[in-house]
Every structure is written in C-alpha cells, then in structure tokens.
Amino acid sequence: MNFYKLILLMLMSFNVTAIEPFFDFGDDTVCDMCEIAKGSLGDFFDKVKNKDRFSNYKQDDDFCENKNKEKGQNYNLCKDGSISFPQPDSWGFKGYEGYCGQTSIANLYKMYCGQSIDVNFIKKMTAKDITPGIRPGTFLNSVNSLFLANRLFYNSECPSGIFEMQKPKTEKEFISSVTSAVHQYVGPNQLERKNHNGQIRKRAPVSLLLRLPSGKGLHWVTVVDVEFKSNKCEMVINHWGRQDVIPCKTVAKWSRGVGSHYKPLLNKYTMISFRK
C-alpha cells in the first residue's frame, strides 16, 4: 500500500456522520467483552442487544419544534427554552462529510448572542477543512470568528470573551469541567433554560466531540445543561434538531471513545467552552 492510499484510507475512516446510524455492533462489543467477567454470558448478550445509543435518551418528538418556519425561522425551539438546529444532510460516500460541527456552532451562536445564523452559511463560509466533518481546531476558529464579527459589526450582542478547547484528563475532571462551564454567567443574551424543577437558570452551552455509541463515527453535540436528579448526574444535549438527556458517565464513555480510536489525531474528553 503506497503512501497516498494510506492517507486516503485514514481520511475515509474518520467519518463524522450526519445521520444516526442503524444498530450495529461496531467496535463497542470489544470494549464490552470485559463485562463477561462481571456476570453471566447471557447478561453480556442482553447488554449487547440493548446497546446504548442516543435514541435511548431522546425527549418526546414534539419537545423541540419549529413553529415559525413560515416566518423564516430555521431552528427548533425546545420546551425548556433551548435551541436545537436541524442538521443538514451529509454528502459523499456513506455520509463522508457531515455537518454536526457546524450545527453545534449555530446552536452556540443563537444561545449566546440571541441571533440566528444559518447552518449552511457556516459550513460554506467559516467552518470547513480537508477532513470529514470539522476538526476541533477548525470548530474553535470558526466559532470565535463569528463571535468577533458580531461584536465588531452588530452592537456586541455576543458576550465578551473567547471559546477555548479543554482536554480534561479524567472522567471526574471532565464532568466537573463541563458542569462548571455550562453553569457560568457570561452575559445578558445567554440561554435562559427551564430545568426539571421548573426553575429558570442562565446557562452557557458547551460543545463536545463524541464517538457515536453504535459505530466508529464521530459527532459534535451541544450540552445546554448539567442536572442532578436524586444524586444522579445527567447532561442535557441538543443535536439533530432535538434534545436528549443522558447520564454524565455515559457521555464520558462516548467521549473516551474518541481518544481510544483516533489518538494521537484526536483526544478523549475534548470540549469547547466559553471563557470570559
């Protein structure tokens, strides 16, 4: 295999898909093999059969809706007050080029600055690189460029500060870092979200890069809150025009999958958060 074929193979394997794939075993069954030692073989196959996937944690279909499409609104408003942009269709072989990163950037822009920007504009003008999907560095440069342009030309409706990339070392540090970042106050236009107790709280959404639980694909999501119910930690995640509520440890596991399958190109626990 010559050098150019090797590079092409590497790029094709790095698939950030736009559509949640159908059930497949992928490589997660290898990780699950250790569970055999903890229980019976039947328990193991039950675990595989009921494999984790985003749809297990999905809110009701009508939780996030676009009720003003005829007026040009291009995002879904969720019942908790958060925003979830629908993701454009991917293109290329097996969804080679997905737009979850650009969709997450649109979520951030609306929930920090109070303004809507079209995902298609982001993917054409500010967030693109040679890889399938967009790399964390491209994501970071794009969102900071959009916020800077807003402050320079649109009366500074975005908060003062910058987005930065964090790479916590442990699961505990990752969950703590996401929680601290999401719960901070950054400015008057940031998201005001209704939590599970009906209380309105200002939130500063964070973007995470995860490995899809049902395959090798990677996926950017937007965390709009971290809640604690009966001492259980859950992350509230917006993507694909909808909202999912997922245990923090499950999100951490999917984040670790990025590092375990794409290191040294990508790292586990990669997050994009705002710093005042």
N, C-alpha and C positions, 0 to 999 in steps of 0.2 A: 504494500500500500504506500503510494507516494505521499509527499507532504501535503499537497493540495487536497487530496482525497481525505486525509486525516482531519484537516481543518474543516472541510465541509461536513464530515460526519459529526464532529464536535458541535458545530452550529445547529445541525438538524436535531441533535439530541437535546438541545437546550430549548424546549418548547414551552412558551408561556401561552397557554391556550385561552381562548375567549369564551368557550362554552364548557360547562361542567361535563366531563366525560361520563359515559355509561360505566356501570360497575365493571371493574377489572381487578385482578389480583395485583398487578404491578410488582413492585419490589417490596411492598409493605408486608407480604407474607414472610419474607426473610426476617424482617425485624420481629415479627410475631412468633417466630419459632421458639424464642426464649420462654414464651408463655406455656409451652408444653410442660416445662419443669415445674410450673406452679399449679397445674391442675391436670385433669384427665385429657386424653386425646379428643374425646367428644366435646369438652369445653373449648378446646382450641378451635375445632372446626365451627362451632357455634359462633366463636369470636370472629372468624374469617367471614362467615355467612352474613353476619350483622355488622360488617365493616364500617368504620367511621367514614362519613362523607358530609359535605356541607349541608346537603338537603335534610340530614337528620336533625338539624338545629334551626331550620327555616321558620320564620314567623309566618302567620297566615298570608295567603296570596294577596289579600286586599290591605295588608298592613302598610305597604308603600305603593302609592298610586300617583299617576299624573292626571290631575283633574282639570288642568288648564292647557291641554295640548293645543286646543284650537286658538289659544292666545299666544302661541309660540313658546310655551314653557317646555323645556327639553329635559326635565329631571323629574324624578318621583319624590314626592313629599311623604315621609313616613309619619305614622300616628304619634311618634314620640317627638316630632319636630325636626328630626334629622333629614338629611338629603341623601338619596341614592340614585346616581345617574345610571341609566341603562348602558350596557356595554355594546359598542358596535361589533358587528360580525367580524370575525377574523378572516384572513385570507391566506392563500398559499397551501402547500401540501400538508394535510392533516392539521389545519389551523396554525401553520408555521408562525404567522405574525398575528399576535393577539394584542388587544388594547386595554388590558386591565390596569396597566400603569397610568395611562392617560386618563382613564375613567376615575381612578383614585385621585389624581391631581384635580380633576374637575370637582370632585366631592370636597376636597380641601378648600378650593377657591371659594366655593359657594358658602361653606360653613364657617369660614374665617372672615371673608370680606363682604358677604351678603349679596354677591353678584354671581350671575350665571355665565358660564363660558362653555361653548360647545366642545364636546369631546373631539369631534372631527377637526376642529381648528387646532386643538392641542397636538393631535397626532400628526398634522401636516406641517405645523409651523415651529413648535418648540420642543417636542419630545419624540425624538427618533434617533436611532443609531443602527449600526450594521447587524446587531443581534436580533433574534426573535424577541418580541416584547421590548422592554427597555431595561437597561442595567440600572442598579441603584444610583450610580453617579449621574446618569442621564436624567433620571427621575428628579434628583436633588437640584441639578442645574436648571431644569425646566420650571419646577415649582417656584424656585427663588427668583427666576427671571420674570415670571408672571406677576409675582407679588411686588417686585421692584417697579415694574412698569405701571402697576396700579397706583403705587404711592407717588410716582412721578407725574402721571398724567390724569389720574382720576380721583383727585382730592383725598388721597391717602385713606381710602376706606379699608384697606388691609392693615392689620396691626404692625407696629414697628418691631423688627426682629428678623430672624432668618430661620429657615429649616436646616436641620443638621442630621447627619446619619449617625446612629448609635449601634454598637455591636456588643451588647452585654455578654458576659462570659458564662453565666449560669442561668438555669431556669428561674430561680428565685429573683435574681437580679433583673432578668428580662421582664417578668411580670410586674415587679416593683417599678421599673423604668417606664413601662407603658402606662401604668396607673398614674404615676406622678405627672407624666407629660399630658395625659388626657384630662386630668383634673385641675390643671393650672388655669389661672385667669390671664388672658393675653390682650383683650380689647373689647370694645362695646359691640362689635359686629360678629363676635364669635357665636357659635352654636349655643342656643338655649334649649336643652333637652329635658323632656319629662321622663323621670326614671320610673322604676317598677312600683315605687311608693306614691307616684303621682306628684312628686316634687320637681320643680323646675330648677335645673342646675346648668351653669355655663360649662361648656366642655370644649377642649382643644383637640380635635381628632388627630390621630396618628395613622400613618400607613405602614403596613407590614408586608414583607415578602415571604410567602409560604410555599411549601411543596404541596401540591394537590394530594389529598389523602388517598385517592384512588388511582394514582399513577405517578409518572415522573415529571409531569408538567409543573411549572411554577406559576404563581398567581399573586398579584398585588391586591390587598384589601384595605379598607378604611375602618379603623376602630373608632367608634363615636362615644364609647363609654366603657368603663370597667365597673361592674356592680358586685356587691357582696350580699348574697341571699342565704340566710341560715349558715353563715360562715363558709359558704361556697363562692369562689371567685368565678365570674363569668365575663367574657368580653363580648360587647355588642358590636357586630361587624356589618358594615354596609358594602355591598358589591352586587353586580348583575342586576341593578335596579331594585334590590330587595334588602332585607335585613335578616341576619342570623344571630342567635345568642348561643355562644359556645364556651364550654368550660376553659378556664385560663390554661390549665395544664394540657389540654388537647391542642390549643393554639400553639403553645410552646413546643409540643411534639412535632407539629407540622412545620414550625419554623426551624427546628433542628434538622429536619429532612433536607432543607436547602444546603446546609453545610456538609451533611453526610454524603450527598450525591454530587455536589458541584464544587467542593473545595479543591484547590485554592481559588477558583474563579469567583466563588460567592461564599458568604459566611452565614452560619446559623445566627438566629436572633437579630437579623437586620431590620432596623426600624428607622423611619423618617419622622422626626418630631420637631416642634416649633420651640425656638429659644428666644425669649425677649431680650 
